[in-house]
Amino acid sequence: MAKKHNWLAYALVTMVTWGIWGAFSDYPDYPATLTYVVWAISMIPCALVALANIRFKLDVRKKSVLLGLGVGLLGAAGQLLLFEALKYGPAYIIFPMISVAPIVTVILSTVFLKERVSRLGVLGIVLAFVALVCFSLSGKTDEAVKGNLWILLASLVFIFWGIQAFVMKVANNYTPDAESIFVYMAISAVLLIPVALLMTDFSQPINHSFNGPYLTFFVQILNAIGALTLVYANRYGKAMIVAPLGDACAPVITVAISLVLYSHLPSLPQVIGIVAAIACVLIFSRE
């Protein structure tokens, strides 16, 4: 019985940490590619905590390694694209857009894992998707958006992250501990650091003060913590419920904080989205 409720606690931690992270992710004055480097580094302390939880007995079976690296590379590639997308649009538009990722996860989980939910759970998923659509529609005419490139980048991110959540569930079904999966996620993030460095234009001025790399680290560590608890949430819960809860409801926090930061009042679609997302949380808490 305890495990049944554990998934919700882990998913809520992911929702809160990712919501705050999303709001402040484009706040530090630091290049997008170097932000990725800082994020990858922030995964290391969380990976050490995960390793300590399993007494440093990492699952090194071939399938576990491949699945873990697959989860990590999908997530890390999505992160790299996300930081690029944030150059062309504010967080309160980008994050709701990429939250469409659960659509991919639900389809894959239904087809390949044969997951089923109750009628109440179906209502929760529908409300999550209502929230996603409302958040996405609310940003189409926003003046803070620079061109349309963010749409392509954000679309790639939600595809990568939707597949990642599915692969994470498959990995959890095979690997005896969630910690090993996260460690391989951290390794994957570090492996892509050279790619991020090659993409960096070092001829441009780079901010080395507190609101550069240091503030970036404090923001990105929230992402790493949320990723760790997401692995646990997927281990104990159904992927087609965990994904919408984390991805659809975190933007409620992101939007609320970002609207204050950018001095924007919520539009009608955003209000509807927030109400739908809160209802989604209440329904999933009873699953």
C-alpha contacts under 8 A as a table, 3 or more apart, distances in Angstrom:
res1	aa1	res2	aa2	distance
1	M	4	K	5.24
1	M	5	H	6.96
2	A	5	H	5.52
2	A	6	N	6.23
3	K	6	N	4.83
3	K	7	W	6.82
3	K	236	Y	6.13
4	K	7	W	6.34
4	K	8	L	7.92
4	K	236	Y	6.53
4	K	237	G	7.11
5	H	8	L	5.54
5	H	9	A	6.73
6	N	9	A	5.20
6	N	10	Y	6.24
6	N	233	A	7.20
6	N	236	Y	6.80
7	W	10	Y	5.21
7	W	11	A	5.99
7	W	232	Y	6.72
7	W	233	A	4.17
7	W	234	N	6.99
7	W	235	R	7.47
7	W	236	Y	5.05
7	W	237	G	5.19
7	W	242	V	7.84
8	L	11	A	4.95
8	L	12	L	6.00
8	L	233	A	6.75
8	L	237	G	7.67
8	L	242	V	7.93
8	L	284	F	7.89
8	L	285	S	6.63
9	A	12	L	5.17
9	A	13	V	6.37
9	A	233	A	7.77
10	Y	13	V	5.19
10	Y	14	T	6.36
10	Y	229	T	5.01
10	Y	230	L	6.38
10	Y	232	Y	6.38
10	Y	233	A	5.12
11	A	14	T	5.02
11	A	15	M	6.11
11	A	229	T	6.68
11	A	230	L	5.96
11	A	233	A	5.38
11	A	242	V	6.54
11	A	245	L	7.07
11	A	246	G	5.94
12	L	15	M	4.85
12	L	16	V	6.18
12	L	246	G	7.14
13	V	16	V	5.27
13	V	17	T	6.06
13	V	226	G	6.43
13	V	229	T	6.71
14	T	17	T	5.33
14	T	18	W	5.76
14	T	225	I	7.39
14	T	226	G	4.05
14	T	227	A	6.79
14	T	229	T	5.93
14	T	230	L	5.91
14	T	246	G	6.22
14	T	250	A	7.85
15	M	18	W	5.38
15	M	19	G	5.84
15	M	226	G	7.32
15	M	245	L	7.44
15	M	246	G	4.86
15	M	247	D	7.27
15	M	249	C	6.39
15	M	250	A	4.51
16	V	19	G	5.03
16	V	20	I	6.28
16	V	250	A	6.25
16	V	253	I	7.11
17	T	20	I	5.35
17	T	21	W	5.97
17	T	222	L	5.24
17	T	223	N	6.50
17	T	225	I	7.16
17	T	226	G	5.58
18	W	21	W	4.84
18	W	22	G	5.79
18	W	222	L	6.58
18	W	223	N	5.70
18	W	226	G	6.02
18	W	250	A	5.94
18	W	254	T	7.94
19	G	22	G	5.20
19	G	23	A	6.46
19	G	249	C	7.98
19	G	250	A	4.31
19	G	251	P	5.67
19	G	252	V	7.05
19	G	253	I	4.73
19	G	254	T	4.58
20	I	23	A	5.28
20	I	24	F	6.51
20	I	222	L	7.65
20	I	253	I	6.37
20	I	254	T	5.85
20	I	257	I	7.51
21	W	24	F	5.39
21	W	25	S	5.57
21	W	219	V	5.68
21	W	220	Q	6.68
21	W	222	L	5.79
21	W	223	N	6.09
21	W	254	T	7.58
22	G	25	S	5.14
22	G	26	D	7.94
22	G	91	A	6.26
22	G	92	Y	8.00
22	G	95	F	6.68
22	G	251	P	7.51
22	G	254	T	5.37
23	A	26	D	7.50
23	A	27	Y	7.86
23	A	91	A	5.93
23	A	92	Y	6.95
23	A	253	I	7.58
23	A	254	T	4.46
23	A	255	V	6.88
23	A	257	I	5.87
23	A	258	S	5.14
24	F	27	Y	4.92
24	F	28	P	7.45
24	F	91	A	7.83
24	F	219	V	6.63
24	F	258	S	7.61
25	S	28	P	7.14
25	S	91	A	7.24
25	S	216	T	7.62
25	S	219	V	6.44
25	S	220	Q	7.34
26	D	29	D	7.72
26	D	83	F	7.96
26	D	86	L	6.39
26	D	87	K	8.00
26	D	90	P	7.34
26	D	91	A	6.74
28	P	211	N	5.33
28	P	212	G	5.65
28	P	213	P	7.94
28	P	215	L	6.22
28	P	216	T	5.81
29	D	207	N	6.61
29	D	211	N	6.07
29	D	212	G	5.17
30	Y	34	L	6.97
30	Y	35	T	6.49
30	Y	206	I	6.86
30	Y	207	N	6.17
30	Y	211	N	7.88
30	Y	212	G	5.05
30	Y	213	P	6.69
30	Y	216	T	7.47
31	P	34	L	5.36
31	P	35	T	6.11
31	P	200	T	7.67
31	P	206	I	7.29
32	A	35	T	4.95
32	A	36	Y	6.49
32	A	80	L	7.92
32	A	83	F	4.99
32	A	84	E	5.77
32	A	86	L	7.83
32	A	87	K	7.32
33	T	36	Y	5.17
33	T	37	V	6.71
33	T	80	L	6.95
33	T	83	F	6.98
33	T	84	E	7.39
33	T	196	A	5.06
33	T	197	L	6.71
33	T	199	M	6.60
33	T	200	T	5.80
34	L	37	V	4.88
34	L	38	V	6.33
34	L	196	A	6.80
34	L	197	L	6.97
34	L	200	T	7.09
35	T	38	V	5.09
35	T	39	W	6.15
35	T	83	F	7.25
35	T	213	P	7.49
35	T	216	T	6.63
36	Y	39	W	4.96
36	Y	40	A	6.16
36	Y	79	Q	6.95
36	Y	80	L	5.97
36	Y	83	F	7.03
36	Y	193	I	7.47
36	Y	196	A	6.83
37	V	40	A	5.15
37	V	41	I	6.30
37	V	190	V	7.75
37	V	193	I	5.58
37	V	196	A	6.80
37	V	197	L	7.77
38	V	41	I	5.08
38	V	42	S	6.16
38	V	213	P	7.07
38	V	216	T	6.96
38	V	217	F	5.85
38	V	220	Q	7.20
39	W	42	S	4.97
39	W	43	M	6.53
39	W	217	F	6.74
39	W	220	Q	5.16
39	W	221	I	6.94
39	W	223	N	7.78
39	W	224	A	7.50
40	A	43	M	5.30
40	A	44	I	7.23
40	A	186	A	6.88
40	A	189	A	5.07
40	A	190	V	5.40
40	A	193	I	7.27
41	I	44	I	5.51
41	I	45	P	7.99
41	I	190	V	6.99
42	S	45	P	6.36
42	S	46	C	7.35
42	S	217	F	6.58
42	S	220	Q	6.50
42	S	221	I	5.21
42	S	224	A	6.41
43	M	46	C	5.40
43	M	47	A	6.11
43	M	186	A	5.40
43	M	189	A	7.74
43	M	221	I	7.11
43	M	224	A	5.24
44	I	47	A	4.97
44	I	48	L	6.27
44	I	186	A	6.27
45	P	48	L	5.05
45	P	49	V	6.37
46	C	49	V	5.05
46	C	50	A	6.26
46	C	224	A	6.72
46	C	225	I	6.65
46	C	228	L	7.24
47	A	50	A	4.94
47	A	51	L	6.13
47	A	179	E	7.77
47	A	182	F	6.48
47	A	183	V	5.06
47	A	186	A	6.42
48	L	51	L	4.98
48	L	52	A	6.12
48	L	183	V	7.88
49	V	52	A	5.09
49	V	53	N	6.34
50	A	53	N	5.15
50	A	54	I	6.84
50	A	179	E	4.95
50	A	180	S	7.50
50	A	182	F	7.28
50	A	183	V	7.06
51	L	54	I	5.36
51	L	55	R	6.11
51	L	56	F	4.69
51	L	57	K	7.19
51	L	58	L	7.10
51	L	179	E	6.42
51	L	180	S	7.30
51	L	183	V	7.25
52	A	55	R	4.74
52	A	56	F	5.53
53	N	56	F	7.46
53	N	179	E	7.44
54	I	57	K	5.74
54	I	58	L	7.43
54	I	177	D	7.87
54	I	179	E	7.07
58	L	180	S	5.60
59	D	64	S	6.61
59	D	65	V	7.46
59	D	175	T	7.38
59	D	176	P	7.96
59	D	177	D	7.95
59	D	180	S	5.90
60	V	64	S	6.54
60	V	65	V	5.99
61	R	64	S	5.32
61	R	65	V	6.18
62	K	65	V	5.18
62	K	66	L	6.20
63	K	66	L	5.13
63	K	67	L	6.02
64	S	67	L	5.23
64	S	68	G	5.90
64	S	171	A	6.82
64	S	174	Y	7.22
64	S	175	T	5.90
64	S	181	I	7.64
65	V	68	G	5.13
65	V	69	L	6.00
65	V	184	Y	7.01
66	L	69	L	5.21
66	L	70	G	5.94
67	L	70	G	4.93
67	L	71	V	6.22
67	L	167	V	7.01
67	L	168	M	7.62
67	L	170	V	7.92
67	L	171	A	5.60
67	L	181	I	7.78
68	G	71	V	5.21
68	G	72	G	6.20
68	G	168	M	7.60
68	G	171	A	6.72
68	G	180	S	7.42
68	G	181	I	4.72
68	G	182	F	7.25
68	G	183	V	7.88
68	G	184	Y	5.00
68	G	185	M	6.18
69	L	72	G	4.88
69	L	73	L	5.91
69	L	181	I	7.89
69	L	184	Y	5.27
69	L	185	M	5.98
69	L	187	I	7.59
69	L	188	S	5.90
70	G	73	L	5.29
70	G	74	L	6.16
70	G	164	Q	7.68
70	G	167	V	7.39
71	V	74	L	5.43
71	V	75	G	6.25
71	V	164	Q	5.22
71	V	165	A	7.65
71	V	167	V	6.05
71	V	168	M	5.80
71	V	181	I	7.79
71	V	185	M	6.26
72	G	75	G	5.14
72	G	76	A	5.90
72	G	164	Q	7.91
72	G	182	F	7.78
72	G	184	Y	6.27
72	G	185	M	3.63
72	G	186	A	6.73
72	G	187	I	7.47
72	G	188	S	5.02
72	G	189	A	6.50
73	L	76	A	5.01
73	L	77	A	5.86
73	L	185	M	7.05
73	L	188	S	5.32
73	L	189	A	6.80
74	L	77	A	5.37
74	L	78	G	6.18
74	L	160	F	5.46
74	L	161	W	6.54
74	L	163	I	7.60
74	L	164	Q	5.65
75	G	78	G	5.08
75	G	79	Q	6.19
75	G	160	F	6.81
75	G	161	W	5.98
75	G	164	Q	6.36
75	G	185	M	7.70
75	G	189	A	7.98
76	A	79	Q	4.95
76	A	80	L	6.29
76	A	185	M	7.92
76	A	188	S	6.84
76	A	189	A	5.18
76	A	192	L	7.36
77	A	80	L	5.16
77	A	81	L	6.35
77	A	157	V	7.89
77	A	160	F	7.60
77	A	192	L	7.94
78	G	81	L	5.17
78	G	82	L	5.97
78	G	156	L	7.26
78	G	157	V	4.61
78	G	158	F	7.61
78	G	160	F	5.88
78	G	161	W	6.53
79	Q	82	L	4.88
79	Q	83	F	6.26
79	Q	157	V	7.40
80	L	83	F	5.47
80	L	84	E	6.58
80	L	196	A	7.43
81	L	84	E	5.10
81	L	85	A	6.17
81	L	153	L	5.98
81	L	154	A	7.48
81	L	156	L	7.64
81	L	157	V	6.41
82	L	85	A	4.94
82	L	86	L	6.30
82	L	153	L	6.87
82	L	154	A	6.54
82	L	157	V	6.41
83	F	86	L	5.20
83	F	87	K	7.00
84	E	87	K	5.49
84	E	88	Y	7.59
84	E	153	L	7.55
85	A	88	Y	5.59
85	A	89	G	6.65
85	A	94	I	7.34
85	A	149	L	7.43
85	A	150	W	4.84
85	A	153	L	5.63
85	A	154	A	6.40
86	L	89	G	5.21
86	L	90	P	6.03
86	L	91	A	6.60
86	L	94	I	6.93
86	L	150	W	7.44
87	K	90	P	7.81
88	Y	145	V	5.96
88	Y	146	K	4.87
88	Y	147	G	7.00
88	Y	149	L	7.12
88	Y	150	W	5.73
89	G	93	I	6.79
89	G	94	I	6.48
89	G	144	A	6.13
89	G	145	V	4.48
89	G	146	K	6.07
89	G	150	W	6.51
90	P	93	I	5.75
90	P	94	I	6.30
90	P	144	A	6.54
90	P	145	V	6.91
91	A	94	I	5.02
91	A	95	F	5.65
91	A	254	T	7.38
91	A	255	V	7.73
91	A	258	S	6.91
92	Y	95	F	6.06
92	Y	96	P	6.78
92	Y	251	P	7.56
92	Y	254	T	6.27
92	Y	255	V	4.84
92	Y	258	S	5.70
92	Y	259	L	7.11
93	I	96	P	5.79
93	I	97	M	6.41
93	I	135	F	7.17
93	I	136	S	6.73
93	I	138	S	7.59
93	I	139	G	5.32
94	I	97	M	5.17
94	I	98	I	6.41
94	I	150	W	7.53
94	I	154	A	6.63
95	F	98	I	5.29
95	F	99	S	6.20
95	F	251	P	6.21
95	F	254	T	7.56
96	P	99	S	5.05
96	P	100	V	7.42
96	P	132	L	6.02
96	P	135	F	5.26
96	P	136	S	5.81
96	P	248	A	7.36
96	P	251	P	5.55
97	M	100	V	6.10
97	M	132	L	6.96
97	M	135	F	6.96
97	M	136	S	5.09
97	M	154	A	6.56
97	M	155	S	7.65
97	M	158	F	7.88
98	I	101	A	6.06
98	I	154	A	5.52
98	I	155	S	6.56
98	I	157	V	6.25
98	I	158	F	4.63
99	S	102	P	6.94
99	S	132	L	6.30
99	S	158	F	6.58
99	S	244	P	7.96
99	S	247	D	4.90
99	S	248	A	5.44
99	S	251	P	7.60
100	V	103	I	5.87
100	V	104	V	7.85
100	V	129	F	7.32
100	V	132	L	6.01
100	V	133	V	7.99
100	V	158	F	6.14
100	V	247	D	7.56
100	V	248	A	7.41
101	A	104	V	5.59
101	A	105	T	6.68
101	A	158	F	4.37
101	A	159	I	6.03
101	A	160	F	7.93
101	A	161	W	5.95
101	A	162	G	4.28
101	A	243	A	7.77
101	A	244	P	7.98
101	A	247	D	7.16
102	P	105	T	4.77
102	P	106	V	5.84
102	P	162	G	5.63
102	P	240	M	7.09
102	P	243	A	5.22
102	P	244	P	5.10
102	P	247	D	6.90
102	P	248	A	7.88
103	I	106	V	5.30
103	I	107	I	6.28
103	I	129	F	7.89
103	I	162	G	7.11
104	V	107	I	5.35
104	V	108	L	6.25
104	V	159	I	6.74
104	V	162	G	4.87
104	V	163	I	6.45
105	T	108	L	5.25
105	T	109	S	5.93
105	T	162	G	4.86
105	T	163	I	6.05
105	T	165	A	6.17
105	T	166	F	5.36
105	T	239	A	7.04
105	T	240	M	6.18
105	T	243	A	6.99
106	V	109	S	5.09
106	V	110	T	5.98
106	V	239	A	7.25
106	V	240	M	4.60
106	V	241	I	8.00
107	I	110	T	5.26
107	I	111	V	6.19
108	L	111	V	5.22
108	L	112	F	5.80
108	L	113	L	7.42
108	L	163	I	7.81
108	L	166	F	6.66
109	S	112	F	5.44
109	S	113	L	4.82
109	S	114	K	6.28
109	S	115	E	5.96
109	S	166	F	6.49
109	S	239	A	6.82
109	S	240	M	6.31
110	T	113	L	5.81
110	T	114	K	4.76
110	T	115	E	5.24
110	T	116	R	7.18
110	T	240	M	7.82
111	V	114	K	5.80
115	E	238	K	7.22
115	E	240	M	7.42
117	V	120	L	7.90
117	V	121	G	5.51
117	V	122	V	6.39
118	S	121	G	4.96
118	S	122	V	6.29
118	S	287	E	7.92
119	R	122	V	5.00
119	R	123	L	6.38
120	L	123	L	5.09
120	L	124	G	6.38
120	L	283	I	6.88
120	L	287	E	7.87
121	G	124	G	4.95
121	G	125	I	6.32
121	G	241	I	7.56
121	G	283	I	6.83
121	G	284	F	6.49
121	G	287	E	6.62
122	V	125	I	5.10
122	V	126	V	6.19
123	L	126	V	5.03
123	L	127	L	6.16
123	L	280	C	7.97
123	L	283	I	7.99
124	G	127	L	5.11
124	G	128	A	6.20
124	G	279	A	7.35
124	G	280	C	4.66
124	G	281	V	7.65
124	G	283	I	5.69
124	G	284	F	6.41
125	I	128	A	4.96
125	I	129	F	6.33
125	I	241	I	6.96
125	I	244	P	6.47
125	I	280	C	7.04
126	V	129	F	5.15
126	V	130	V	6.21
127	L	130	V	4.88
127	L	131	A	6.22
127	L	276	A	5.27
127	L	277	A	6.52
127	L	279	A	7.26
127	L	280	C	5.77
128	A	131	A	5.10
128	A	132	L	6.35
128	A	244	P	6.00
128	A	245	L	7.19
128	A	248	A	5.54
128	A	249	C	7.34
128	A	276	A	6.55
128	A	277	A	5.63
128	A	280	C	5.89
129	F	132	L	4.86
129	F	133	V	6.19
129	F	244	P	7.70
129	F	248	A	7.26
130	V	133	V	5.24
130	V	134	C	6.15
130	V	273	G	6.54
130	V	276	A	6.64
131	A	134	C	5.17
131	A	135	F	6.11
131	A	248	A	6.69
131	A	270	Q	7.95
131	A	272	I	7.03
131	A	273	G	3.82
131	A	274	I	6.57
131	A	275	V	7.91
131	A	276	A	5.48
131	A	277	A	5.66
132	L	135	F	5.24
132	L	136	S	6.14
132	L	248	A	6.10
132	L	273	G	6.87
133	V	136	S	5.11
133	V	137	L	6.08
133	V	273	G	7.71
134	C	137	L	5.23
134	C	138	S	6.14
134	C	269	P	4.72
134	C	270	Q	5.87
134	C	272	I	6.76
134	C	273	G	5.15
135	F	138	S	5.25
135	F	139	G	7.07
135	F	269	P	6.46
135	F	270	Q	5.43
135	F	273	G	6.02
136	S	139	G	5.89
136	S	140	K	7.23
137	L	140	K	5.69
137	L	269	P	6.96
138	S	141	T	7.42
138	S	142	D	7.74
138	S	267	S	6.63
138	S	268	L	7.94
138	S	269	P	5.66
138	S	270	Q	6.16
139	G	142	D	5.09
142	D	145	V	5.95
143	E	146	K	7.92
145	V	148	N	7.89
146	K	149	L	7.96
146	K	150	W	7.95
147	G	150	W	7.35
148	N	151	I	5.60
148	N	152	L	7.34
149	L	152	L	5.42
149	L	153	L	6.39
150	W	153	L	5.07
150	W	154	A	5.78
151	I	154	A	5.18
151	I	155	S	5.96
152	L	155	S	5.12
152	L	156	L	6.33
153	L	156	L	5.24
153	L	157	V	6.30
154	A	157	V	4.97
154	A	158	F	6.32
155	S	158	F	5.36
155	S	159	I	6.30
156	L	159	I	5.16
156	L	160	F	6.14
157	V	160	F	5.16
157	V	161	W	6.02
158	F	161	W	5.02
158	F	162	G	5.71
159	I	162	G	5.11
159	I	163	I	6.25
160	F	163	I	5.37
160	F	164	Q	6.03
161	W	164	Q	4.71
161	W	165	A	6.19
162	G	165	A	5.44
162	G	166	F	6.69
163	I	166	F	5.16
163	I	167	V	6.19
164	Q	167	V	5.09
164	Q	168	M	5.93
165	A	168	M	4.97
165	A	169	K	6.37
165	A	234	N	7.94
165	A	239	A	6.94
165	A	243	A	6.81
166	F	169	K	5.23
166	F	170	V	6.44
166	F	239	A	6.68
167	V	170	V	4.98
167	V	171	A	6.05
168	M	171	A	5.00
168	M	172	N	6.11
168	M	181	I	7.83
168	M	231	V	7.10
168	M	234	N	7.16
169	K	172	N	4.98
169	K	173	N	6.24
169	K	234	N	5.75
169	K	235	R	6.63
169	K	239	A	6.22
170	V	173	N	5.12
170	V	174	Y	6.53
171	A	174	Y	5.19
171	A	175	T	5.75
171	A	181	I	7.24
172	N	175	T	5.28
172	N	176	P	7.20
172	N	177	D	7.23
172	N	178	A	6.24
172	N	181	I	7.65
172	N	231	V	7.94
172	N	234	N	7.25
172	N	235	R	5.40
173	N	176	P	7.74
173	N	235	R	7.36
175	T	178	A	7.09
175	T	180	S	7.70
175	T	181	I	7.67
177	D	180	S	6.02
177	D	181	I	7.48
178	A	181	I	5.37
178	A	182	F	6.66
178	A	231	V	6.08
178	A	232	Y	6.05
178	A	235	R	6.77
179	E	182	F	5.20
179	E	183	V	6.30
179	E	228	L	7.99
179	E	231	V	7.89
180	S	183	V	5.09
180	S	184	Y	6.38
181	I	184	Y	5.30
181	I	185	M	6.29
181	I	231	V	7.50
182	F	185	M	4.81
182	F	186	A	6.26
182	F	227	A	7.85
182	F	228	L	6.23
182	F	231	V	6.88
183	V	186	A	5.10
183	V	187	I	6.27
184	Y	187	I	4.91
184	Y	188	S	6.12
185	M	188	S	5.13
185	M	189	A	6.30
186	A	189	A	5.07
186	A	190	V	6.34
187	I	190	V	5.20
187	I	191	L	6.19
188	S	191	L	5.02
188	S	192	L	6.62
189	A	192	L	5.54
189	A	193	I	6.93
190	V	193	I	5.31
191	L	194	P	7.07
192	L	195	V	5.26
192	L	196	A	6.57
193	I	196	A	5.11
193	I	197	L	6.24
194	P	197	L	5.00
194	P	198	L	6.14
195	V	198	L	5.16
195	V	199	M	6.34
196	A	199	M	5.10
196	A	200	T	6.41
197	L	200	T	5.11
201	D	204	Q	5.99
202	F	205	P	7.30
202	F	206	I	7.55
207	N	211	N	7.74
207	N	212	G	5.28
207	N	213	P	7.70
208	H	211	N	7.80
208	H	212	G	5.41
208	H	213	P	6.37
209	S	212	G	5.38
209	S	213	P	7.31
209	S	214	Y	7.56
210	F	213	P	6.69
210	F	214	Y	5.16
210	F	215	L	5.87
211	N	214	Y	6.28
211	N	215	L	4.87
211	N	216	T	7.09
212	G	215	L	5.82
212	G	216	T	6.09
213	P	216	T	4.94
213	P	217	F	6.15
214	Y	217	F	5.19
214	Y	218	F	6.64
215	L	218	F	5.22
215	L	219	V	6.35
216	T	219	V	5.15
216	T	220	Q	6.03
217	F	220	Q	5.06
217	F	221	I	5.98
218	F	221	I	5.47
218	F	222	L	7.12
219	V	222	L	5.73
219	V	223	N	7.36
220	Q	223	N	5.07
220	Q	224	A	6.58
221	I	224	A	4.97
221	I	225	I	6.22
222	L	225	I	5.19
222	L	226	G	6.19
223	N	226	G	5.14
223	N	227	A	6.16
224	A	227	A	5.05
224	A	228	L	6.34
225	I	228	L	5.19
225	I	229	T	6.42
226	G	229	T	5.24
226	G	230	L	5.99
227	A	230	L	4.97
227	A	231	V	6.47
228	L	231	V	5.38
228	L	232	Y	6.85
229	T	232	Y	5.08
229	T	233	A	6.12
230	L	233	A	4.86
230	L	234	N	6.14
230	L	246	G	7.99
231	V	234	N	5.28
231	V	235	R	6.29
232	Y	235	R	4.97
232	Y	236	Y	6.48
233	A	236	Y	5.49
233	A	237	G	5.71
233	A	242	V	6.67
234	N	237	G	5.15
234	N	238	K	6.38
234	N	239	A	5.76
234	N	242	V	6.38
235	R	238	K	7.96
237	G	241	I	7.33
237	G	242	V	6.37
238	K	241	I	5.43
238	K	242	V	6.03
239	A	242	V	5.09
239	A	243	A	5.79
240	M	243	A	5.81
240	M	244	P	6.86
241	I	244	P	5.67
241	I	245	L	6.26
241	I	284	F	7.44
242	V	245	L	5.20
242	V	246	G	6.15
243	A	246	G	5.41
243	A	247	D	5.80
243	A	248	A	7.83
244	P	247	D	5.20
244	P	248	A	5.12
244	P	249	C	7.43
245	L	248	A	5.60
245	L	249	C	5.65
245	L	250	A	7.87
245	L	280	C	7.17
245	L	281	V	6.59
245	L	284	F	7.51
246	G	249	C	5.74
246	G	250	A	5.86
247	D	250	A	5.77
247	D	251	P	7.26
248	A	251	P	6.24
248	A	252	V	7.81
248	A	277	A	6.65
249	C	252	V	5.42
249	C	253	I	7.53
249	C	274	I	7.99
249	C	277	A	5.26
249	C	278	I	7.18
249	C	280	C	7.81
249	C	281	V	7.37
250	A	253	I	5.59
250	A	254	T	6.40
251	P	254	T	4.54
251	P	255	V	5.62
252	V	255	V	5.32
252	V	256	A	6.11
252	V	273	G	7.80
252	V	274	I	5.54
252	V	277	A	7.04
253	I	256	A	5.14
253	I	257	I	6.18
254	T	257	I	5.45
254	T	258	S	5.86
255	V	258	S	5.01
255	V	259	L	5.79
256	A	259	L	5.44
256	A	260	V	6.73
257	I	260	V	5.31
257	I	261	L	6.33
258	S	261	L	4.85
258	S	262	Y	5.94
259	L	262	Y	5.22
259	L	263	S	5.59
259	L	264	H	4.71
259	L	265	L	6.31
259	L	266	P	6.94
260	V	263	S	4.88
260	V	264	H	6.37
260	V	265	L	7.93
261	L	264	H	7.89
266	P	270	Q	5.73
266	P	271	V	6.31
267	S	270	Q	5.19
267	S	271	V	6.32
268	L	271	V	5.10
268	L	272	I	6.25
269	P	272	I	5.10
269	P	273	G	6.02
270	Q	273	G	4.88
270	Q	274	I	6.11
271	V	274	I	5.17
271	V	275	V	6.32
272	I	275	V	5.25
272	I	276	A	6.11
273	G	276	A	5.08
273	G	277	A	6.06
274	I	277	A	5.12
274	I	278	I	6.21
275	V	278	I	5.26
275	V	279	A	6.25
276	A	279	A	5.15
276	A	280	C	6.13
277	A	280	C	4.84
277	A	281	V	6.39
278	I	281	V	5.16
278	I	282	L	6.47
279	A	282	L	5.15
279	A	283	I	6.24
280	C	283	I	5.21
280	C	284	F	6.16
281	V	284	F	5.23
281	V	285	S	6.13
282	L	285	S	5.23
282	L	286	R	6.99
283	I	286	R	5.52
283	I	287	E	6.92
284	F	287	E	5.10
